[in-house]
């Protein structure tokens, strides 16, 4: 090496990562919390299964496909969850059909149309709906909404009574204690959940995509259709599935509104009946006997699995998408 050549550069070593005690504590707490949640879910499922097995073994009916429910006599257990499951899913899907388009419209209005000085307080009002207790929704539905819906239900029954969804069910329509009323109340309860998540997703649409579409001469609606909705579709569907899980497990509001009936569910919005959650809540007096209680615990196990599946489906929509990580 000649004297004029510069000295060789010293090899640079990668900086050492310093792990502070606070980082280790926080990491341990975060991992422990995640593990605790998983353990609790497994423990709940194991408890429900262990408590339900004796009653299922003594059951004299087909649990999954029978519609009769006789669980008050521990010596004559004959219970099936099919009718309860049908009412639960039917009322929740009806609520979801109502809530999804309204929530989508509110979320798009707040993120794409409304000025910030209006969007923020309006969003707070929507979010406050989630803080209203279920019993308040139930009382509002039974006392206020049901009488107001009587003319609408009568018109639907007179015009579309030939369709199974709108024929007169097994509960007198003026009472208002029907799936139609319960579904509308559930839809109101789902609005803050679906709207809040959808709003957050739509706000994360890349600004460059929106500005590029506007620069090409797209209208506001064309921007929403070509950039915002494709970007947020998975999040919106996931939010709707989470709302469905909320509706499936609703208890007090549904129990107050829906009228019990000895007849089987007839696939009409004007039917009464019980969901799995409301059936369990009504039968609290029968829990003194382990076998009778086991029948309702078995129904609760079905609801637990159903909600778990719905939430897993919601999660599957956003897995692997960078914009939701």
C-alpha positions as CSV (number, residue, x, y, z in Angstrom):
1,X,0.0,0.0,0.0
2,X,1.5,3.3,-1.1
3,X,1.8,6.2,1.4
4,X,-0.7,8.2,-0.5
5,X,-3.5,5.6,-0.2
6,X,-6.1,6.3,2.5
7,X,-6.1,4.0,5.5
8,X,-8.6,1.2,5.4
9,X,-12.0,2.0,7.0
10,X,-12.6,0.3,10.2
11,X,-15.2,-2.4,10.1
12,X,-18.4,-1.1,11.4
13,X,-20.2,-3.3,14.0
14,X,-24.0,-3.4,14.2
15,X,-25.3,-1.5,17.2
16,X,-26.0,-3.6,20.1
17,X,-29.6,-3.8,21.1
18,X,-30.1,-2.8,24.7
19,X,-33.0,-4.4,26.4
20,X,-34.2,-2.3,29.3
21,X,-35.9,-3.8,32.3
22,X,-39.1,-2.0,31.5
23,X,-39.2,-3.5,28.0
24,X,-38.8,-7.0,29.5
25,X,-41.6,-6.4,32.0
26,X,-43.9,-5.0,29.4
27,X,-43.2,-7.9,27.0
28,X,-43.8,-10.4,29.7
29,X,-47.1,-8.8,30.7
30,X,-48.3,-8.7,27.1
31,X,-47.4,-12.3,26.5
32,X,-49.0,-13.3,29.8
33,X,-52.2,-11.5,29.0
34,X,-52.5,-13.2,25.6
35,X,-51.8,-16.6,27.2
36,X,-54.3,-15.8,29.9
37,X,-57.1,-15.1,27.4
38,X,-56.5,-18.3,25.6
39,X,-56.5,-20.3,28.8
40,X,-59.7,-18.7,30.0
41,X,-61.4,-19.5,26.7
42,X,-60.3,-23.1,26.9
43,X,-61.4,-23.3,30.5
44,X,-64.8,-21.9,29.7
45,X,-65.3,-24.4,26.9
46,X,-64.0,-27.3,29.1
47,X,-66.4,-26.3,32.0
48,X,-69.4,-26.1,29.7
49,X,-68.6,-29.5,28.1
50,X,-68.0,-31.2,31.5
51,X,-71.3,-29.8,32.9
52,X,-73.3,-30.7,29.8
53,X,-72.2,-34.3,29.3
54,X,-74.3,-35.9,32.2
55,X,-77.5,-34.2,30.9
56,X,-76.7,-35.0,27.3
57,X,-76.2,-38.6,28.3
58,X,-79.6,-38.7,30.1
59,X,-81.4,-36.8,27.3
60,X,-84.2,-38.7,25.7
61,X,-84.4,-36.5,22.5
62,X,-81.9,-35.7,19.8
63,X,-80.2,-32.6,21.2
64,X,-79.2,-31.1,17.9
65,X,-82.3,-31.8,15.8
66,X,-85.2,-32.0,18.2
67,X,-87.4,-28.9,18.8
68,X,-89.0,-30.0,22.1
69,X,-87.6,-28.7,25.4
70,X,-88.5,-30.4,28.7
71,X,-85.7,-29.8,31.1
72,X,-87.6,-28.9,34.3
73,X,-88.0,-32.6,35.3
74,X,-84.6,-34.1,36.0
75,X,-86.1,-37.6,35.7
76,X,-87.6,-36.9,32.2
77,X,-85.0,-34.8,30.3
78,X,-86.1,-34.3,26.7
79,X,-84.5,-31.3,25.2
80,X,-83.4,-30.2,21.7
81,X,-81.6,-27.0,20.7
82,X,-82.8,-26.7,17.1
83,X,-85.7,-24.4,17.6
84,X,-83.7,-22.1,19.9
85,X,-80.8,-22.1,17.4
86,X,-83.1,-21.2,14.5
87,X,-84.6,-18.2,16.4
88,X,-81.2,-17.1,17.5
89,X,-79.7,-17.1,14.0
90,X,-82.8,-15.8,12.3
91,X,-83.2,-12.8,14.5
92,X,-79.5,-12.0,14.4
93,X,-79.3,-12.2,10.6
94,X,-82.4,-10.0,10.3
95,X,-80.7,-7.4,12.6
96,X,-77.5,-7.7,10.5
97,X,-79.3,-7.1,7.2
98,X,-80.8,-3.9,8.7
99,X,-77.6,-2.7,10.4
100,X,-75.0,-3.3,7.7
101,X,-76.2,-0.8,5.0
102,X,-77.0,1.9,7.7
103,X,-73.6,1.5,9.3
104,X,-71.9,1.6,5.9
105,X,-73.7,4.8,5.0
106,X,-72.8,6.4,8.4
107,X,-69.1,5.4,8.2
108,X,-68.8,6.7,4.6
109,X,-70.5,10.0,5.6
110,X,-68.3,10.6,8.6
111,X,-65.1,9.8,6.7
112,X,-65.7,11.1,3.2
113,X,-68.4,13.8,3.3
114,X,-68.8,15.4,6.7
115,X,-66.5,18.2,7.7
116,X,-64.3,17.4,10.7
117,X,-66.1,19.8,13.0
118,X,-69.3,17.8,12.4
119,X,-67.8,14.3,12.0
120,X,-66.2,14.2,15.4
121,X,-69.2,15.0,17.6
122,X,-71.4,12.9,15.4
123,X,-69.0,9.9,15.7
124,X,-69.1,10.4,19.5
125,X,-72.9,10.2,19.5
126,X,-72.8,7.0,17.5
127,X,-70.2,5.5,19.8
128,X,-72.3,6.4,22.9
129,X,-75.0,4.0,21.6
130,X,-72.7,1.1,22.7
131,X,-72.8,2.4,26.3
132,X,-76.6,2.2,26.6
133,X,-77.5,-0.8,28.8
134,X,-79.3,-3.7,27.1
135,X,-82.2,-3.5,29.5
136,X,-82.8,0.1,28.3
137,X,-83.0,-1.1,24.7
138,X,-85.3,-3.9,25.7
139,X,-87.7,-1.5,27.5
140,X,-87.6,1.0,24.6
141,X,-88.4,-1.8,22.1
142,X,-91.3,-3.2,24.2
143,X,-92.9,0.0,25.3
144,X,-92.1,2.5,22.5
145,X,-91.0,0.8,19.4
146,X,-93.5,-2.1,19.4
147,X,-96.7,0.1,19.4
148,X,-95.1,2.3,16.7
149,X,-94.5,-0.7,14.5
150,X,-98.0,-2.0,14.6
151,X,-99.2,-0.2,11.4
152,X,-96.1,-1.3,9.6
153,X,-96.4,-4.9,10.6
154,X,-100.1,-4.9,9.7
155,X,-99.3,-3.5,6.3
156,X,-96.5,-6.0,5.7
157,X,-98.8,-8.9,6.7
158,X,-101.7,-7.7,4.5
159,X,-99.5,-7.2,1.4
160,X,-96.8,-9.8,1.8
161,X,-98.6,-12.3,3.9
162,X,-98.3,-14.9,1.2
163,X,-94.5,-15.0,1.8
164,X,-93.4,-17.1,4.7
165,X,-91.3,-14.2,6.1
166,X,-94.3,-12.0,6.6
167,X,-97.2,-14.3,7.4
168,X,-98.9,-13.9,10.7
169,X,-96.8,-15.8,13.2
170,X,-97.7,-17.6,16.4
171,X,-97.8,-14.3,18.4
172,X,-100.5,-11.7,18.0
173,X,-99.0,-8.8,16.0
174,X,-100.4,-5.9,18.1
175,X,-98.4,-7.2,21.0
176,X,-95.2,-6.5,19.2
177,X,-93.3,-9.2,21.0
178,X,-92.0,-10.7,17.7
179,X,-88.7,-11.3,15.9
180,X,-89.5,-8.3,13.8
181,X,-89.3,-5.9,16.8
182,X,-86.4,-7.7,18.4
183,X,-84.4,-7.6,15.2
184,X,-84.8,-3.9,14.8
185,X,-83.7,-3.3,18.4
186,X,-80.7,-5.6,17.8
187,X,-79.9,-3.7,14.6
188,X,-79.7,-0.4,16.7
189,X,-77.4,-2.2,19.1
190,X,-75.1,-3.3,16.3
191,X,-74.8,0.1,14.7
192,X,-72.0,1.5,17.0
193,X,-69.9,-1.7,16.6
194,X,-70.0,-1.9,12.8
195,X,-69.8,1.8,12.3
196,X,-66.9,2.4,14.6
197,X,-64.7,-0.3,13.0
198,X,-65.7,0.5,9.5
199,X,-65.0,4.2,10.1
200,X,-61.5,3.4,11.3
201,X,-60.8,1.2,8.3
202,X,-62.1,3.7,5.8
203,X,-59.9,6.5,7.4
204,X,-56.8,4.4,6.6
205,X,-57.4,4.5,2.9
206,X,-54.1,5.8,1.4
207,X,-54.3,9.5,0.7
208,X,-52.3,9.1,-2.5
209,X,-55.0,6.7,-3.9
210,X,-57.7,9.2,-3.2
211,X,-55.8,12.2,-4.5
212,X,-54.8,10.2,-7.6
213,X,-58.5,9.4,-8.4
214,X,-59.5,13.0,-7.9
215,X,-56.7,14.1,-10.2
216,X,-58.0,11.9,-12.9
217,X,-61.4,13.6,-12.7
218,X,-63.3,11.1,-10.5
219,X,-66.3,12.3,-8.6
220,X,-66.6,11.8,-4.8
221,X,-68.8,8.7,-5.3
222,X,-66.3,7.3,-7.9
223,X,-63.5,7.8,-5.4
224,X,-65.4,5.9,-2.8
225,X,-66.4,3.1,-5.2
226,X,-62.9,2.7,-6.7
227,X,-60.6,3.3,-3.7
228,X,-62.3,3.5,-0.4
229,X,-64.7,0.5,-0.7
230,X,-62.1,-1.9,-2.2
231,X,-59.6,-0.9,0.5
232,X,-62.0,-1.3,3.4
233,X,-64.2,-4.2,2.2
234,X,-62.5,-6.8,4.3
235,X,-62.6,-4.6,7.4
236,X,-66.2,-3.8,6.8
237,X,-67.2,-7.5,6.5
238,X,-65.1,-8.3,9.5
239,X,-66.9,-5.6,11.5
240,X,-70.3,-7.0,10.4
241,X,-69.3,-10.5,11.6
242,X,-68.3,-9.1,15.0
243,X,-71.6,-7.4,15.2
244,X,-73.3,-10.7,14.3
245,X,-71.5,-12.3,17.2
246,X,-72.8,-9.5,19.5
247,X,-76.4,-10.1,18.3
248,X,-76.2,-13.9,18.8
249,X,-75.3,-13.5,22.5
250,X,-77.7,-10.7,23.4
251,X,-79.9,-11.7,26.3
252,X,-81.8,-9.1,28.3
253,X,-83.2,-7.0,25.4
254,X,-84.4,-10.0,23.5
255,X,-85.8,-11.6,26.6
256,X,-87.9,-8.5,27.3
257,X,-89.2,-8.2,23.8
258,X,-89.8,-11.7,22.5
259,X,-92.9,-13.6,23.7
260,X,-92.4,-17.2,24.6
261,X,-94.6,-19.7,22.7
262,X,-95.3,-23.4,22.9
263,X,-95.4,-23.6,19.1
264,X,-92.3,-24.3,16.9
265,X,-90.6,-21.5,15.0
266,X,-92.3,-21.0,11.7
267,X,-89.7,-18.9,9.8
268,X,-91.8,-15.7,10.1
269,X,-90.6,-12.4,11.3
270,X,-93.9,-12.1,13.3
271,X,-93.2,-15.3,15.3
272,X,-92.2,-15.3,18.9
273,X,-90.0,-17.8,20.7
274,X,-86.7,-17.8,22.5
275,X,-83.1,-17.4,21.6
276,X,-80.5,-19.6,23.3
277,X,-79.5,-16.7,25.6
278,X,-83.0,-15.7,26.5
279,X,-84.0,-19.3,27.2
280,X,-81.2,-19.7,29.6
281,X,-82.0,-16.4,31.3
282,X,-85.6,-17.2,31.8
283,X,-84.8,-20.6,33.4
284,X,-82.7,-19.4,36.2
285,X,-85.1,-20.9,38.7
286,X,-84.4,-24.4,37.3
287,X,-80.6,-24.3,37.9
288,X,-80.9,-25.8,41.4
289,X,-80.9,-29.3,40.0
290,X,-77.6,-30.2,38.3
291,X,-79.3,-32.2,35.5
292,X,-81.8,-29.5,34.6
293,X,-79.0,-26.9,34.7
294,X,-76.9,-29.2,32.5
295,X,-79.5,-29.0,29.8
296,X,-79.2,-25.2,29.6
297,X,-75.4,-25.4,29.9
298,X,-75.5,-27.7,26.8
299,X,-77.4,-25.0,25.0
300,X,-74.9,-22.5,26.2
301,X,-72.1,-24.6,24.8
302,X,-73.8,-24.4,21.4
303,X,-74.0,-20.7,21.6
304,X,-70.4,-20.5,22.8
305,X,-69.2,-22.5,19.7
306,X,-71.4,-20.5,17.4
307,X,-70.0,-17.2,18.6
308,X,-66.5,-18.6,18.4
309,X,-67.0,-19.7,14.8
310,X,-68.5,-16.3,13.8
311,X,-65.6,-14.4,15.4
312,X,-63.1,-16.7,13.7
313,X,-64.7,-16.0,10.4
314,X,-64.5,-12.3,11.1
315,X,-60.8,-12.7,11.8
316,X,-60.2,-14.7,8.6
317,X,-61.2,-11.8,6.5
318,X,-58.3,-9.6,7.6
319,X,-55.6,-12.2,8.1
320,X,-52.6,-11.7,5.8
321,X,-53.7,-8.2,4.7
322,X,-51.0,-5.6,5.5
323,X,-53.4,-2.7,5.7
324,X,-55.0,-4.3,8.8
325,X,-51.9,-5.3,10.6
